[in-house]
């Protein structure tokens, strides 16, 4: 006798048992606790650099590129 024999011989009881388990699962699902996602503010670093009278090419080569290199060495900083 296999484990499925009583379920094959009693299809009405099997159907009622399946419906009861599905109903109990649906009711239990509504009682599951749900934790809210925490509100996290990530720190932001803002850098401003000025070189009065400089052209855009000079700003890019003399100011922006060295700053980008220095910030690129810090592992936890990602550009936006």
PyMOL Python script that loads the backbone (N, CA, C, O; Angstrom):
from pymol import cmd

cmd.read_pdbstr("""\
ATOM      1  N   UNK A   1       0.844  -1.166   0.000  1.00  0.00           N
ATOM      2  CA  UNK A   1       0.000   0.000   0.000  1.00  0.00           C
ATOM      3  C   UNK A   1       0.896   1.239   0.000  1.00  0.00           C
ATOM      4  O   UNK A   1       1.746   1.406   0.875  1.00  0.00           O
ATOM      5  N   UNK A   2       0.695   2.086  -0.976  1.00  0.00           N
ATOM      6  CA  UNK A   2       1.500   3.297  -1.071  1.00  0.00           C
ATOM      7  C   UNK A   2       0.817   4.435  -0.308  1.00  0.00           C
ATOM      8  O   UNK A   2      -0.330   4.320   0.122  1.00  0.00           O
ATOM      9  N   UNK A   3       1.545   5.517  -0.158  1.00  0.00           N
ATOM     10  CA  UNK A   3       1.026   6.661   0.590  1.00  0.00           C
ATOM     11  C   UNK A   3      -0.122   7.349  -0.146  1.00  0.00           C
ATOM     12  O   UNK A   3      -0.926   8.036   0.485  1.00  0.00           O
ATOM     13  N   UNK A   4      -0.214   7.184  -1.438  1.00  0.00           N
ATOM     14  CA  UNK A   4      -1.260   7.857  -2.212  1.00  0.00           C
ATOM     15  C   UNK A   4      -2.555   7.050  -2.305  1.00  0.00           C
ATOM     16  O   UNK A   4      -3.560   7.579  -2.781  1.00  0.00           O
ATOM     17  N   UNK A   5      -2.566   5.806  -1.872  1.00  0.00           N
ATOM     18  CA  UNK A   5      -3.760   4.953  -1.997  1.00  0.00           C
ATOM     19  C   UNK A   5      -4.991   5.527  -1.286  1.00  0.00           C
ATOM     20  O   UNK A   5      -6.058   5.560  -1.898  1.00  0.00           O
ATOM     21  N   UNK A   6      -4.902   5.986  -0.018  1.00  0.00           N
ATOM     22  CA  UNK A   6      -6.120   6.522   0.613  1.00  0.00           C
ATOM     23  C   UNK A   6      -6.648   7.778  -0.085  1.00  0.00           C
ATOM     24  O   UNK A   6      -7.854   8.026  -0.083  1.00  0.00           O
ATOM     25  N   UNK A   7      -5.773   8.554  -0.669  1.00  0.00           N
ATOM     26  CA  UNK A   7      -6.207   9.763  -1.366  1.00  0.00           C
ATOM     27  C   UNK A   7      -6.884   9.434  -2.689  1.00  0.00           C
ATOM     28  O   UNK A   7      -7.766  10.168  -3.135  1.00  0.00           O
ATOM     29  N   UNK A   8      -6.483   8.349  -3.313  1.00  0.00           N
ATOM     30  CA  UNK A   8      -7.112   7.928  -4.572  1.00  0.00           C
ATOM     31  C   UNK A   8      -8.495   7.336  -4.295  1.00  0.00           C
ATOM     32  O   UNK A   8      -9.430   7.568  -5.062  1.00  0.00           O
ATOM     33  N   UNK A   9      -8.634   6.574  -3.207  1.00  0.00           N
ATOM     34  CA  UNK A   9      -9.909   5.935  -2.885  1.00  0.00           C
ATOM     35  C   UNK A   9     -10.932   6.919  -2.311  1.00  0.00           C
ATOM     36  O   UNK A   9     -12.130   6.640  -2.359  1.00  0.00           O
ATOM     37  N   UNK A  10     -10.502   8.044  -1.778  1.00  0.00           N
ATOM     38  CA  UNK A  10     -11.421   9.019  -1.187  1.00  0.00           C
ATOM     39  C   UNK A  10     -11.179  10.404  -1.821  1.00  0.00           C
ATOM     40  O   UNK A  10     -10.573  11.272  -1.192  1.00  0.00           O
ATOM     41  N   UNK A  11     -11.650  10.612  -3.057  1.00  0.00           N
ATOM     42  CA  UNK A  11     -11.385  11.891  -3.738  1.00  0.00           C
ATOM     43  C   UNK A  11     -12.089  13.090  -3.079  1.00  0.00           C
ATOM     44  O   UNK A  11     -11.563  14.202  -3.119  1.00  0.00           O
ATOM     45  N   UNK A  12     -13.266  12.882  -2.474  1.00  0.00           N
ATOM     46  CA  UNK A  12     -13.965  13.992  -1.832  1.00  0.00           C
ATOM     47  C   UNK A  12     -13.179  14.461  -0.605  1.00  0.00           C
ATOM     48  O   UNK A  12     -13.006  15.663  -0.401  1.00  0.00           O
ATOM     49  N   UNK A  13     -12.715  13.534   0.194  1.00  0.00           N
ATOM     50  CA  UNK A  13     -11.914  13.890   1.373  1.00  0.00           C
ATOM     51  C   UNK A  13     -10.610  14.566   0.955  1.00  0.00           C
ATOM     52  O   UNK A  13     -10.152  15.503   1.609  1.00  0.00           O
ATOM     53  N   UNK A  14     -10.020  14.088  -0.132  1.00  0.00           N
ATOM     54  CA  UNK A  14      -8.788  14.704  -0.631  1.00  0.00           C
ATOM     55  C   UNK A  14      -9.045  16.136  -1.078  1.00  0.00           C
ATOM     56  O   UNK A  14      -8.237  17.026  -0.812  1.00  0.00           O
ATOM     57  N   UNK A  15     -10.162  16.362  -1.755  1.00  0.00           N
ATOM     58  CA  UNK A  15     -10.505  17.708  -2.204  1.00  0.00           C
ATOM     59  C   UNK A  15     -10.764  18.635  -1.020  1.00  0.00           C
ATOM     60  O   UNK A  15     -10.304  19.777  -1.015  1.00  0.00           O
ATOM     61  N   UNK A  16     -11.500  18.151  -0.015  1.00  0.00           N
ATOM     62  CA  UNK A  16     -11.771  18.957   1.169  1.00  0.00           C
ATOM     63  C   UNK A  16     -10.484  19.262   1.944  1.00  0.00           C
ATOM     64  O   UNK A  16     -10.301  20.378   2.432  1.00  0.00           O
ATOM     65  N   UNK A  17      -9.604  18.282   2.054  1.00  0.00           N
ATOM     66  CA  UNK A  17      -8.329  18.490   2.741  1.00  0.00           C
ATOM     67  C   UNK A  17      -7.478  19.523   1.995  1.00  0.00           C
ATOM     68  O   UNK A  17      -6.845  20.372   2.623  1.00  0.00           O
ATOM     69  N   UNK A  18      -7.461  19.457   0.670  1.00  0.00           N
ATOM     70  CA  UNK A  18      -6.710  20.416  -0.127  1.00  0.00           C
ATOM     71  C   UNK A  18      -7.284  21.822   0.028  1.00  0.00           C
ATOM     72  O   UNK A  18      -6.537  22.791   0.165  1.00  0.00           O
ATOM     73  N   UNK A  19      -8.599  21.930   0.006  1.00  0.00           N
ATOM     74  CA  UNK A  19      -9.238  23.233   0.174  1.00  0.00           C
ATOM     75  C   UNK A  19      -8.968  23.798   1.565  1.00  0.00           C
ATOM     76  O   UNK A  19      -8.727  24.996   1.709  1.00  0.00           O
ATOM     77  N   UNK A  20      -9.005  22.950   2.588  1.00  0.00           N
ATOM     78  CA  UNK A  20      -8.739  23.403   3.959  1.00  0.00           C
ATOM     79  C   UNK A  20      -7.297  23.876   4.107  1.00  0.00           C
ATOM     80  O   UNK A  20      -7.040  24.888   4.760  1.00  0.00           O
ATOM     81  N   UNK A  21      -6.365  23.159   3.513  1.00  0.00           N
ATOM     82  CA  UNK A  21      -4.959  23.573   3.578  1.00  0.00           C
ATOM     83  C   UNK A  21      -4.728  24.885   2.832  1.00  0.00           C
ATOM     84  O   UNK A  21      -3.969  25.736   3.296  1.00  0.00           O
ATOM     85  N   UNK A  22      -5.371  25.053   1.689  1.00  0.00           N
ATOM     86  CA  UNK A  22      -5.233  26.301   0.929  1.00  0.00           C
ATOM     87  C   UNK A  22      -5.841  27.468   1.701  1.00  0.00           C
ATOM     88  O   UNK A  22      -5.263  28.554   1.732  1.00  0.00           O
ATOM     89  N   UNK A  23      -6.990  27.259   2.320  1.00  0.00           N
ATOM     90  CA  UNK A  23      -7.627  28.300   3.113  1.00  0.00           C
ATOM     91  C   UNK A  23      -6.776  28.666   4.329  1.00  0.00           C
ATOM     92  O   UNK A  23      -6.602  29.845   4.637  1.00  0.00           O
ATOM     93  N   UNK A  24      -6.252  27.661   5.013  1.00  0.00           N
ATOM     94  CA  UNK A  24      -5.387  27.920   6.171  1.00  0.00           C
ATOM     95  C   UNK A  24      -4.124  28.663   5.745  1.00  0.00           C
ATOM     96  O   UNK A  24      -3.664  29.552   6.461  1.00  0.00           O
ATOM     97  N   UNK A  25      -3.563  28.318   4.607  1.00  0.00           N
ATOM     98  CA  UNK A  25      -2.382  29.025   4.096  1.00  0.00           C
ATOM     99  C   UNK A  25      -2.692  30.464   3.739  1.00  0.00           C
ATOM    100  O   UNK A  25      -1.886  31.356   4.006  1.00  0.00           O
ATOM    101  N   UNK A  26      -3.855  30.703   3.136  1.00  0.00           N
ATOM    102  CA  UNK A  26      -4.253  32.070   2.793  1.00  0.00           C
ATOM    103  C   UNK A  26      -4.480  32.922   4.027  1.00  0.00           C
ATOM    104  O   UNK A  26      -4.098  34.092   4.058  1.00  0.00           O
ATOM    105  N   UNK A  27      -5.098  32.343   5.038  1.00  0.00           N
ATOM    106  CA  UNK A  27      -5.315  33.086   6.285  1.00  0.00           C
ATOM    107  C   UNK A  27      -3.987  33.339   6.994  1.00  0.00           C
ATOM    108  O   UNK A  27      -3.756  34.437   7.500  1.00  0.00           O
ATOM    109  N   UNK A  28      -3.126  32.348   7.033  1.00  0.00           N
ATOM    110  CA  UNK A  28      -1.819  32.516   7.687  1.00  0.00           C
ATOM    111  C   UNK A  28      -0.971  33.554   6.961  1.00  0.00           C
ATOM    112  O   UNK A  28      -0.191  34.268   7.592  1.00  0.00           O
ATOM    113  N   UNK A  29      -1.118  33.643   5.650  1.00  0.00           N
ATOM    114  CA  UNK A  29      -0.348  34.620   4.861  1.00  0.00           C
ATOM    115  C   UNK A  29      -0.674  36.051   5.275  1.00  0.00           C
ATOM    116  O   UNK A  29       0.205  36.912   5.297  1.00  0.00           O
ATOM    117  N   UNK A  30      -1.932  36.298   5.600  1.00  0.00           N
ATOM    118  CA  UNK A  30      -2.320  37.655   6.000  1.00  0.00           C
ATOM    119  C   UNK A  30      -1.737  38.048   7.349  1.00  0.00           C
ATOM    120  O   UNK A  30      -1.611  39.238   7.636  1.00  0.00           O
ATOM    121  N   UNK A  31      -1.380  37.079   8.180  1.00  0.00           N
ATOM    122  CA  UNK A  31      -0.826  37.367   9.502  1.00  0.00           C
ATOM    123  C   UNK A  31       0.697  37.441   9.522  1.00  0.00           C
ATOM    124  O   UNK A  31       1.284  37.669  10.580  1.00  0.00           O
ATOM    125  N   UNK A  32       1.343  37.254   8.386  1.00  0.00           N
ATOM    126  CA  UNK A  32       2.800  37.329   8.350  1.00  0.00           C
ATOM    127  C   UNK A  32       3.259  38.749   8.618  1.00  0.00           C
ATOM    128  O   UNK A  32       2.706  39.690   8.049  1.00  0.00           O
ATOM    129  N   UNK A  33       4.261  38.927   9.473  1.00  0.00           N
ATOM    130  CA  UNK A  33       4.740  40.285   9.739  1.00  0.00           C
ATOM    131  C   UNK A  33       5.576  40.806   8.568  1.00  0.00           C
ATOM    132  O   UNK A  33       6.340  40.066   7.948  1.00  0.00           O
ATOM    133  N   UNK A  34       5.410  42.081   8.287  1.00  0.00           N
ATOM    134  CA  UNK A  34       6.174  42.710   7.214  1.00  0.00           C
ATOM    135  C   UNK A  34       6.902  43.904   7.813  1.00  0.00           C
ATOM    136  O   UNK A  34       6.281  44.812   8.365  1.00  0.00           O
ATOM    137  N   UNK A  35       8.205  43.892   7.701  1.00  0.00           N
ATOM    138  CA  UNK A  35       9.000  45.006   8.214  1.00  0.00           C
ATOM    139  C   UNK A  35       9.087  46.095   7.156  1.00  0.00           C
ATOM    140  O   UNK A  35       9.337  45.799   5.988  1.00  0.00           O
ATOM    141  N   UNK A  36       8.887  47.337   7.540  1.00  0.00           N
ATOM    142  CA  UNK A  36       9.014  48.421   6.568  1.00  0.00           C
ATOM    143  C   UNK A  36      10.479  48.646   6.196  1.00  0.00           C
ATOM    144  O   UNK A  36      11.387  48.385   6.985  1.00  0.00           O
ATOM    145  N   UNK A  37      10.678  49.124   5.007  1.00  0.00           N
ATOM    146  CA  UNK A  37      12.035  49.426   4.561  1.00  0.00           C
ATOM    147  C   UNK A  37      12.502  50.674   5.301  1.00  0.00           C
ATOM    148  O   UNK A  37      11.800  51.685   5.308  1.00  0.00           O
ATOM    149  N   UNK A  38      13.668  50.619   5.918  1.00  0.00           N
ATOM    150  CA  UNK A  38      14.128  51.783   6.673  1.00  0.00           C
ATOM    151  C   UNK A  38      14.478  52.951   5.755  1.00  0.00           C
ATOM    152  O   UNK A  38      14.934  52.761   4.628  1.00  0.00           O
ATOM    153  N   UNK A  39      14.254  54.156   6.260  1.00  0.00           N
ATOM    154  CA  UNK A  39      14.612  55.354   5.524  1.00  0.00           C
ATOM    155  C   UNK A  39      16.086  55.638   5.759  1.00  0.00           C
ATOM    156  O   UNK A  39      16.495  55.920   6.885  1.00  0.00           O
ATOM    157  N   UNK A  40      16.878  55.565   4.712  1.00  0.00           N
ATOM    158  CA  UNK A  40      18.318  55.746   4.823  1.00  0.00           C
ATOM    159  C   UNK A  40      18.726  56.948   3.981  1.00  0.00           C
ATOM    160  O   UNK A  40      18.327  57.071   2.823  1.00  0.00           O
ATOM    161  N   UNK A  41      19.511  57.820   4.564  1.00  0.00           N
ATOM    162  CA  UNK A  41      20.070  58.939   3.813  1.00  0.00           C
ATOM    163  C   UNK A  41      21.567  58.703   3.674  1.00  0.00           C
ATOM    164  O   UNK A  41      22.293  58.638   4.666  1.00  0.00           O
ATOM    165  N   UNK A  42      22.009  58.579   2.451  1.00  0.00           N
ATOM    166  CA  UNK A  42      23.415  58.338   2.190  1.00  0.00           C
ATOM    167  C   UNK A  42      24.172  59.664   2.226  1.00  0.00           C
ATOM    168  O   UNK A  42      23.669  60.677   1.740  1.00  0.00           O
ATOM    169  N   UNK A  43      25.370  59.664   2.795  1.00  0.00           N
ATOM    170  CA  UNK A  43      26.140  60.905   2.847  1.00  0.00           C
ATOM    171  C   UNK A  43      26.545  61.358   1.439  1.00  0.00           C
ATOM    172  O   UNK A  43      26.855  60.539   0.574  1.00  0.00           O
ATOM    173  N   UNK A  44      26.536  62.658   1.233  1.00  0.00           N
ATOM    174  CA  UNK A  44      26.874  63.230  -0.061  1.00  0.00           C
ATOM    175  C   UNK A  44      28.009  64.230   0.111  1.00  0.00           C
ATOM    176  O   UNK A  44      28.007  65.045   1.033  1.00  0.00           O
ATOM    177  N   UNK A  45      28.961  64.150  -0.780  1.00  0.00           N
ATOM    178  CA  UNK A  45      30.075  65.094  -0.788  1.00  0.00           C
ATOM    179  C   UNK A  45      29.937  65.935  -2.045  1.00  0.00           C
ATOM    180  O   UNK A  45      29.826  65.401  -3.148  1.00  0.00           O
ATOM    181  N   UNK A  46      29.945  67.245  -1.879  1.00  0.00           N
ATOM    182  CA  UNK A  46      29.850  68.156  -3.011  1.00  0.00           C
ATOM    183  C   UNK A  46      31.152  68.949  -3.093  1.00  0.00           C
ATOM    184  O   UNK A  46      31.598  69.528  -2.102  1.00  0.00           O
ATOM    185  N   UNK A  47      31.754  68.969  -4.274  1.00  0.00           N
ATOM    186  CA  UNK A  47      33.025  69.661  -4.472  1.00  0.00           C
ATOM    187  C   UNK A  47      32.841  70.732  -5.539  1.00  0.00           C
ATOM    188  O   UNK A  47      32.311  70.465  -6.618  1.00  0.00           O
ATOM    189  N   UNK A  48      33.282  71.940  -5.229  1.00  0.00           N
ATOM    190  CA  UNK A  48      33.259  73.036  -6.193  1.00  0.00           C
ATOM    191  C   UNK A  48      34.680  73.563  -6.342  1.00  0.00           C
ATOM    192  O   UNK A  48      35.384  73.790  -5.358  1.00  0.00           O
ATOM    193  N   UNK A  49      35.077  73.749  -7.574  1.00  0.00           N
ATOM    194  CA  UNK A  49      36.417  74.273  -7.839  1.00  0.00           C
ATOM    195  C   UNK A  49      36.298  75.421  -8.833  1.00  0.00           C
ATOM    196  O   UNK A  49      35.507  75.365  -9.775  1.00  0.00           O
ATOM    197  N   UNK A  50      37.080  76.444  -8.614  1.00  0.00           N
ATOM    198  CA  UNK A  50      37.040  77.611  -9.499  1.00  0.00           C
ATOM    199  C   UNK A  50      38.460  78.050  -9.832  1.00  0.00           C
ATOM    200  O   UNK A  50      39.362  77.983  -8.997  1.00  0.00           O
ATOM    201  N   UNK A  51      38.634  78.493 -11.045  1.00  0.00           N
ATOM    202  CA  UNK A  51      39.888  79.079 -11.497  1.00  0.00           C
ATOM    203  C   UNK A  51      39.495  80.279 -12.360  1.00  0.00           C
ATOM    204  O   UNK A  51      39.256  80.128 -13.558  1.00  0.00           O
ATOM    205  N   UNK A  52      39.429  81.463 -11.758  1.00  0.00           N
ATOM    206  CA  UNK A  52      38.926  82.641 -12.483  1.00  0.00           C
ATOM    207  C   UNK A  52      39.724  82.922 -13.757  1.00  0.00           C
ATOM    208  O   UNK A  52      40.955  82.933 -13.754  1.00  0.00           O
ATOM    209  N   UNK A  53      38.994  83.146 -14.829  1.00  0.00           N
ATOM    210  CA  UNK A  53      39.614  83.492 -16.103  1.00  0.00           C
ATOM    211  C   UNK A  53      40.100  82.304 -16.910  1.00  0.00           C
ATOM    212  O   UNK A  53      40.681  82.494 -17.979  1.00  0.00           O
ATOM    213  N   UNK A  54      39.883  81.085 -16.438  1.00  0.00           N
ATOM    214  CA  UNK A  54      40.380  79.902 -17.154  1.00  0.00           C
ATOM    215  C   UNK A  54      39.379  79.469 -18.220  1.00  0.00           C
ATOM    216  O   UNK A  54      38.171  79.651 -18.069  1.00  0.00           O
ATOM    217  N   UNK A  55      39.895  78.901 -19.286  1.00  0.00           N
ATOM    218  CA  UNK A  55      39.042  78.377 -20.348  1.00  0.00           C
ATOM    219  C   UNK A  55      38.522  76.992 -19.937  1.00  0.00           C
ATOM    220  O   UNK A  55      39.052  76.393 -19.002  1.00  0.00           O
ATOM    221  N   UNK A  56      37.515  76.489 -20.607  1.00  0.00           N
ATOM    222  CA  UNK A  56      37.006  75.155 -20.283  1.00  0.00           C
ATOM    223  C   UNK A  56      38.071  74.064 -20.419  1.00  0.00           C
ATOM    224  O   UNK A  56      38.093  73.121 -19.628  1.00  0.00           O
ATOM    225  N   UNK A  57      38.945  74.186 -21.408  1.00  0.00           N
ATOM    226  CA  UNK A  57      40.001  73.183 -21.585  1.00  0.00           C
ATOM    227  C   UNK A  57      40.975  73.212 -20.410  1.00  0.00           C
ATOM    228  O   UNK A  57      41.421  72.164 -19.943  1.00  0.00           O
ATOM    229  N   UNK A  58      41.306  74.417 -19.930  1.00  0.00           N
ATOM    230  CA  UNK A  58      42.211  74.555 -18.792  1.00  0.00           C
ATOM    231  C   UNK A  58      41.564  73.992 -17.528  1.00  0.00           C
ATOM    232  O   UNK A  58      42.222  73.307 -16.745  1.00  0.00           O
ATOM    233  N   UNK A  59      40.282  74.278 -17.329  1.00  0.00           N
ATOM    234  CA  UNK A  59      39.574  73.734 -16.170  1.00  0.00           C
ATOM    235  C   UNK A  59      39.556  72.212 -16.207  1.00  0.00           C
ATOM    236  O   UNK A  59      39.722  71.553 -15.180  1.00  0.00           O
ATOM    237  N   UNK A  60      39.355  71.663 -17.398  1.00  0.00           N
ATOM    238  CA  UNK A  60      39.299  70.208 -17.516  1.00  0.00           C
ATOM    239  C   UNK A  60      40.654  69.580 -17.227  1.00  0.00           C
ATOM    240  O   UNK A  60      40.730  68.571 -16.524  1.00  0.00           O
ATOM    241  N   UNK A  61      41.725  70.160 -17.759  1.00  0.00           N
ATOM    242  CA  UNK A  61      43.044  69.541 -17.597  1.00  0.00           C
ATOM    243  C   UNK A  61      43.705  69.884 -16.269  1.00  0.00           C
ATOM    244  O   UNK A  61      44.395  69.040 -15.697  1.00  0.00           O
ATOM    245  N   UNK A  62      43.513  71.103 -15.761  1.00  0.00           N
ATOM    246  CA  UNK A  62      44.222  71.534 -14.557  1.00  0.00           C
ATOM    247  C   UNK A  62      43.453  71.300 -13.270  1.00  0.00           C
ATOM    248  O   UNK A  62      44.059  71.129 -12.212  1.00  0.00           O
ATOM    249  N   UNK A  63      42.132  71.288 -13.342  1.00  0.00           N
ATOM    250  CA  UNK A  63      41.339  71.203 -12.118  1.00  0.00           C
ATOM    251  C   UNK A  63      40.542  69.900 -12.043  1.00  0.00           C
ATOM    252  O   UNK A  63      40.693  69.136 -11.090  1.00  0.00           O
ATOM    253  N   UNK A  64      39.700  69.643 -13.039  1.00  0.00           N
ATOM    254  CA  UNK A  64      38.783  68.509 -12.975  1.00  0.00           C
ATOM    255  C   UNK A  64      39.506  67.168 -13.019  1.00  0.00           C
ATOM    256  O   UNK A  64      39.191  66.278 -12.230  1.00  0.00           O
ATOM    257  N   UNK A  65      40.459  67.006 -13.914  1.00  0.00           N
ATOM    258  CA  UNK A  65      41.152  65.720 -14.052  1.00  0.00           C
ATOM    259  C   UNK A  65      41.928  65.339 -12.790  1.00  0.00           C
ATOM    260  O   UNK A  65      41.803  64.197 -12.348  1.00  0.00           O
ATOM    261  N   UNK A  66      42.727  66.236 -12.181  1.00  0.00           N
ATOM    262  CA  UNK A  66      43.404  65.857 -10.932  1.00  0.00           C
ATOM    263  C   UNK A  66      42.425  65.535  -9.795  1.00  0.00           C
ATOM    264  O   UNK A  66      42.672  64.626  -9.002  1.00  0.00           O
ATOM    265  N   UNK A  67      41.321  66.275  -9.717  1.00  0.00           N
ATOM    266  CA  UNK A  67      40.326  65.969  -8.687  1.00  0.00           C
ATOM    267  C   UNK A  67      39.709  64.591  -8.909  1.00  0.00           C
ATOM    268  O   UNK A  67      39.540  63.824  -7.962  1.00  0.00           O
ATOM    269  N   UNK A  68      39.375  64.281 -10.149  1.00  0.00           N
ATOM    270  CA  UNK A  68      38.802  62.972 -10.464  1.00  0.00           C
ATOM    271  C   UNK A  68      39.773  61.849 -10.130  1.00  0.00           C
ATOM    272  O   UNK A  68      39.356  60.801  -9.638  1.00  0.00           O
ATOM    273  N   UNK A  69      41.044  62.048 -10.386  1.00  0.00           N
ATOM    274  CA  UNK A  69      42.049  61.029 -10.044  1.00  0.00           C
ATOM    275  C   UNK A  69      42.112  60.806  -8.532  1.00  0.00           C
ATOM    276  O   UNK A  69      42.159  59.668  -8.065  1.00  0.00           O
ATOM    277  N   UNK A  70      42.111  61.904  -7.775  1.00  0.00           N
ATOM    278  CA  UNK A  70      42.194  61.788  -6.323  1.00  0.00           C
ATOM    279  C   UNK A  70      40.943  61.113  -5.752  1.00  0.00           C
ATOM    280  O   UNK A  70      41.046  60.247  -4.883  1.00  0.00           O
ATOM    281  N   UNK A  71      39.777  61.504  -6.235  1.00  0.00           N
ATOM    282  CA  UNK A  71      38.550  60.888  -5.743  1.00  0.00           C
ATOM    283  C   UNK A  71      38.433  59.439  -6.204  1.00  0.00           C
ATOM    284  O   UNK A  71      37.823  58.623  -5.513  1.00  0.00           O
ATOM    285  N   UNK A  72      38.999  59.108  -7.344  1.00  0.00           N
ATOM    286  CA  UNK A  72      38.972  57.729  -7.838  1.00  0.00           C
ATOM    287  C   UNK A  72      39.761  56.773  -6.987  1.00  0.00           C
ATOM    288  O   UNK A  72      39.523  55.566  -7.037  1.00  0.00           O
ATOM    289  N   UNK A  73      40.704  57.279  -6.198  1.00  0.00           N
ATOM    290  CA  UNK A  73      41.501  56.416  -5.303  1.00  0.00           C
ATOM    291  C   UNK A  73      40.728  55.982  -4.073  1.00  0.00           C
ATOM    292  O   UNK A  73      41.089  54.994  -3.433  1.00  0.00           O
ATOM    293  N   UNK A  74      39.666  56.707  -3.732  1.00  0.00           N
ATOM    294  CA  UNK A  74      38.857  56.355  -2.567  1.00  0.00           C
ATOM    295  C   UNK A  74      37.857  55.285  -2.998  1.00  0.00           C
ATOM    296  O   UNK A  74      37.041  55.507  -3.893  1.00  0.00           O
ATOM    297  N   UNK A  75      37.930  54.129  -2.355  1.00  0.00           N
ATOM    298  CA  UNK A  75      37.162  52.965  -2.805  1.00  0.00           C
ATOM    299  C   UNK A  75      35.654  53.128  -2.649  1.00  0.00           C
ATOM    300  O   UNK A  75      34.897  52.633  -3.485  1.00  0.00           O
ATOM    301  N   UNK A  76      35.208  53.799  -1.617  1.00  0.00           N
ATOM    302  CA  UNK A  76      33.775  53.835  -1.339  1.00  0.00           C
ATOM    303  C   UNK A  76      33.030  54.981  -2.033  1.00  0.00           C
ATOM    304  O   UNK A  76      31.818  55.107  -1.857  1.00  0.00           O
ATOM    305  N   UNK A  77      33.707  55.806  -2.804  1.00  0.00           N
ATOM    306  CA  UNK A  77      33.044  56.916  -3.486  1.00  0.00           C
ATOM    307  C   UNK A  77      32.675  56.499  -4.902  1.00  0.00           C
ATOM    308  O   UNK A  77      33.501  55.983  -5.655  1.00  0.00           O
ATOM    309  N   UNK A  78      31.421  56.736  -5.241  1.00  0.00           N
ATOM    310  CA  UNK A  78      30.959  56.453  -6.604  1.00  0.00           C
ATOM    311  C   UNK A  78      30.432  57.743  -7.205  1.00  0.00           C
ATOM    312  O   UNK A  78      29.718  58.478  -6.522  1.00  0.00           O
ATOM    313  N   UNK A  79      30.754  58.049  -8.453  1.00  0.00           N
ATOM    314  CA  UNK A  79      30.275  59.289  -9.068  1.00  0.00           C
ATOM    315  C   UNK A  79      28.800  59.182  -9.418  1.00  0.00           C
ATOM    316  O   UNK A  79      28.285  58.093  -9.671  1.00  0.00           O
ATOM    317  N   UNK A  80      28.137  60.311  -9.429  1.00  0.00           N
ATOM    318  CA  UNK A  80      26.731  60.356  -9.828  1.00  0.00           C
ATOM    319  C   UNK A  80      26.604  60.911 -11.194  1.00  0.00           C
ATOM    320  O   UNK A  80      25.493  61.031 -11.711  1.00  0.00           O
TER     321      UNK A  80
END
""", "prot")
cmd.dss("prot")
cmd.show_as("cartoon", "prot")
cmd.util.cbc("prot")
cmd.orient("prot")
